[in-house]
Amino acid sequence: MSLVIPTRLTQEQIVEFKELYKEHYNIELTNEEANEKGVRFLQFITVIIENNEAFFDE
């Protein structure tokens, strides 16, 4: 199974990611930094999910 990964976060997702990042790391990101880190995080999670049979009903 192949999951679709977005190449850009929505503005709402960027705002939420920035808030979570600031809360956790106490570092403020620009919108572009938040988008880049958010998409990279989604790519990382996708690799884990795609390589773990427990996520799929087979």
C-alpha positions in Angstrom: 0.0 0.0 0.0 1.2 3.5 -0.8 0.1 6.5 1.1 -0.1 10.0 -0.4 2.1 12.5 1.3 1.3 16.2 0.8 4.1 18.4 -0.4 2.8 21.5 1.4 0.8 22.0 4.6 -2.3 24.2 4.7 -2.0 27.5 6.5 -4.0 26.1 9.4 -1.6 23.1 9.7 1.4 25.5 9.6 0.0 27.6 12.4 -0.8 24.5 14.5 2.7 23.0 13.8 4.3 26.2 14.8 2.4 26.3 18.1 3.2 22.7 18.9 6.9 23.2 18.0 7.1 26.4 20.1 5.4 24.7 23.0 7.7 21.6 22.9 11.1 23.1 21.9 10.6 26.8 22.8 11.7 27.8 19.3 9.7 29.9 16.9 9.6 28.8 13.3 8.9 30.8 10.2 6.0 29.5 8.0 8.5 28.1 5.6 10.5 26.3 8.3 7.2 24.9 9.8 6.1 23.7 6.4 9.4 22.0 5.7 9.7 20.3 9.1 6.0 19.3 9.0 6.2 17.7 5.6 9.5 15.9 6.6 7.7 14.6 9.7 4.8 13.3 7.6 7.3 11.6 5.2 9.0 10.0 8.2 5.7 8.7 9.7 4.6 7.4 6.3 7.8 5.3 6.0 7.1 3.8 9.4 3.4 3.1 8.6 4.2 1.6 5.1 6.8 -0.7 6.6 4.6 -1.9 9.5 2.1 -4.6 8.6 0.2 -4.0 11.9 -1.3 -0.9 10.3 -3.0 -2.9 7.5 -5.7 -5.5 7.7 -4.4 -8.4 5.7 
